[in-house]
Amino acid sequence: MNKRIELKYLIIAILASLVVGFLIGEECCTSRLTRIISKSSVSTIKSKKEDTTKVVDVPIGDEINLASVKIIVKSFEEVQNIQPGWGEPIFPSEGGKFVKIDVSVTNTTNSEFTLGSNWALLVNEDGKEFSEHDNSYELDDYIGYETLKPDIPVLGSFIFEVSESSDGLSLVLSKAGTSEKYRVKLN
């Protein structure tokens, strides 16, 4: 009977040793792998190619041909609030201001689709990016919900909220499937 107990303890001790040894070996390999990866990352960063993004400056009123639409920025203006069809006006956050952009969008594909939201960014001179305001849909002429039929231009607007101190604003549009970006300087 004592031999059975001794054998159980011996098996438990061997298994515990194997588990501890495995965990120590695993930690050692992880540490070594981490060092190898960090050295590799540093050399990858150093050997990384220059950014190949092509930025094309386009004046207000000129046509921009993207992958599935033609866009013309017609005008822009700072607005005090967004006036929904019902309810109270929506004001910018403290320290912010609204910029409304009027565009003409033409579907260049063979079938209709809805543009949706957040297809453009507003960027200030410091490189800070602002996406479309969540309440743009409250505009009477919100372009995001318009069904774009092929070859029929649609006029509409959308709104961004930017910091009050933002100057040198540009609307930035990316052409899908390419590294091309189009920048329309607003001020």
Secondary structure per residue as TSV (DSSP state, phi and psi in degrees):
chain	resnum	aa	ss	phi	psi
A	1	M	-	360.0	-40.8
A	2	N	H	-64.5	-34.3
A	3	K	H	-65.7	-36.2
A	4	R	H	-65.3	-43.4
A	5	I	H	-64.5	-43.7
A	6	E	H	-62.2	-40.4
A	7	L	H	-65.1	-41.0
A	8	K	H	-61.8	-45.9
A	9	Y	H	-63.7	-38.2
A	10	L	H	-64.0	-43.1
A	11	I	H	-64.9	-43.4
A	12	I	H	-62.8	-42.1
A	13	A	H	-64.0	-41.4
A	14	I	H	-65.4	-45.5
A	15	L	H	-62.7	-43.6
A	16	A	H	-61.3	-41.7
A	17	S	H	-62.8	-42.2
A	18	L	H	-62.8	-44.6
A	19	V	H	-63.6	-47.8
A	20	V	H	-61.5	-44.3
A	21	G	H	-61.7	-41.5
A	22	F	H	-61.9	-46.2
A	23	L	H	-64.2	-40.5
A	24	I	H	-65.4	-44.2
A	25	G	H	-63.2	-39.5
A	26	E	H	-62.5	-44.6
A	27	E	H	-62.8	-42.4
A	28	C	H	-62.8	-44.9
A	29	C	H	-65.5	-40.3
A	30	T	H	-62.2	-43.7
A	31	S	H	-62.3	-45.1
A	32	R	H	-63.6	-42.8
A	33	L	H	-64.2	-40.1
A	34	T	H	-60.7	-43.6
A	35	R	H	-62.9	-40.4
A	36	I	H	-65.7	-44.3
A	37	I	H	-63.6	-42.7
A	38	S	H	-64.4	-39.2
A	39	K	H	-64.4	-41.5
A	40	S	H	-63.9	-41.4
A	41	S	H	-63.2	-40.8
A	42	V	H	-63.0	-44.0
A	43	S	H	-70.6	-31.7
A	44	T	H	-65.5	-42.8
A	45	I	H	-63.1	-42.0
A	46	K	H	-66.0	-35.3
A	47	S	H	-93.8	2.6
A	48	K	-	-61.2	138.6
A	49	K	-	-67.9	157.8
A	50	E	-	-64.2	152.8
A	51	D	-	-60.9	126.2
A	52	T	-	-99.7	13.3
A	53	T	-	-65.1	128.1
A	54	K	E	-99.4	119.9
A	55	V	E	-106.7	123.4
A	56	V	E	-109.9	121.6
A	57	D	E	-81.7	129.9
A	58	V	-	-126.9	128.3
A	59	P	-	-72.5	156.0
A	60	I	T	-57.2	134.9
A	61	G	T	98.2	-14.4
A	62	D	S	-90.1	153.3
A	63	E	E	-81.2	138.4
A	64	I	E	-118.1	121.6
A	65	N	E	-98.3	109.1
A	66	L	-	-97.8	-170.9
A	67	A	S	-63.7	-38.6
A	68	S	S	-129.1	-0.1
A	69	V	E	-144.0	157.2
A	70	K	E	-107.4	133.1
A	71	I	E	-126.4	136.6
A	72	I	E	-124.8	120.6
A	73	V	E	-79.9	115.1
A	74	K	E	-83.8	-46.7
A	75	S	E	-165.8	172.9
A	76	F	E	-149.4	157.3
A	77	E	E	-160.2	152.0
A	78	E	E	-80.6	135.2
A	79	V	E	-122.9	149.1
A	80	Q	S	-74.3	-31.8
A	81	N	-	-160.2	172.1
A	82	I	B	-105.9	123.4
A	83	Q	-	-99.6	102.5
A	84	P	-	-69.7	164.0
A	85	G	S	-59.7	-29.3
A	86	W	S	-144.8	156.7
A	87	G	S	91.8	-173.6
A	88	E	S	-79.0	152.4
A	89	P	-	-62.0	152.1
A	90	I	B	-104.1	123.2
A	91	F	-	-104.0	155.0
A	92	P	-	-66.5	159.0
A	93	S	-	-63.3	159.3
A	94	E	T	-60.9	130.9
A	95	G	T	88.6	3.8
A	96	G	E	-120.4	169.1
A	97	K	E	-146.1	155.4
A	98	F	E	-96.5	139.3
A	99	V	E	-123.4	119.1
A	100	K	E	-99.1	133.1
A	101	I	E	-120.3	127.6
A	102	D	E	-100.7	130.9
A	103	V	E	-135.4	161.3
A	104	S	E	-115.7	128.8
A	105	V	E	-124.9	130.7
A	106	T	E	-123.0	125.5
A	107	N	E	-71.4	124.4
A	108	T	-	-104.4	9.9
A	109	T	S	-94.7	-175.4
A	110	N	S	-93.5	-6.6
A	111	S	S	-136.4	157.1
A	112	E	-	-76.7	155.3
A	113	F	E	-159.0	168.1
A	114	T	E	-103.2	134.0
A	115	L	-	-64.6	-42.8
A	116	G	-	83.1	-167.8
A	117	S	S	-113.7	170.5
A	118	N	-	57.4	43.4
A	119	W	-	-100.1	1.1
A	120	A	-	-143.5	159.7
A	121	L	E	-123.3	148.7
A	122	L	E	-107.3	127.1
A	123	V	E	-121.9	134.6
A	124	N	-	-92.9	177.5
A	125	E	T	-65.0	-17.9
A	126	D	T	-88.0	0.6
A	127	G	-	84.7	7.1
A	128	K	-	-76.1	133.6
A	129	E	E	-104.0	138.1
A	130	F	E	-126.4	129.9
A	131	S	E	-93.9	170.7
A	132	E	B	-55.8	140.8
A	133	H	-	-67.9	142.8
A	134	D	T	-58.4	-26.3
A	135	N	T	-99.4	17.5
A	136	S	G	-56.0	-33.8
A	137	Y	G	-60.4	-16.3
A	138	E	G	-74.0	-15.2
A	139	L	S	-67.4	142.7
A	140	D	T	-61.3	-33.2
A	141	D	T	-112.6	34.7
A	142	Y	B	-59.0	124.1
A	143	I	G	-77.2	-23.3
A	144	G	G	-63.0	-31.2
A	145	Y	G	-96.3	-0.8
A	146	E	-	-70.1	135.6
A	147	T	E	-82.2	119.2
A	148	L	E	-92.2	113.8
A	149	K	-	-89.9	148.8
A	150	P	B	-54.9	133.6
A	151	D	T	64.4	12.4
A	152	I	-	-112.3	112.1
A	153	P	-	-66.6	142.7
A	154	V	E	-125.2	131.5
A	155	L	E	-95.0	140.1
A	156	G	E	-170.3	-177.7
A	157	S	E	-137.9	164.5
A	158	F	E	-153.3	164.0
A	159	I	E	-127.4	142.4
A	160	F	E	-118.0	148.2
A	161	E	E	-109.1	123.5
A	162	V	E	-124.1	166.2
A	163	S	E	-68.8	147.4
A	164	E	T	-56.0	-31.8
A	165	S	T	-82.4	-2.6
A	166	S	-	-66.0	123.2
A	167	D	-	-125.3	169.1
A	168	G	S	60.2	47.1
A	169	L	-	-75.8	141.1
A	170	S	E	-136.3	137.7
A	171	L	E	-86.2	127.5
A	172	V	E	-116.7	126.0
A	173	L	E	-121.7	137.0
A	174	S	E	-106.9	140.1
A	175	K	-	-91.0	117.9
A	176	A	T	-57.3	141.0
A	177	G	T	79.0	4.0
A	178	T	S	-136.6	176.7
A	179	S	S	-102.8	19.8
A	180	E	E	-86.2	136.2
A	181	K	E	-128.2	146.4
A	182	Y	E	-115.9	132.6
A	183	R	E	-119.7	121.3
A	184	V	E	-107.0	109.8
A	185	K	E	-76.5	124.6
A	186	L	-	-93.2	-31.3
A	187	N	-	-155.2	360.0
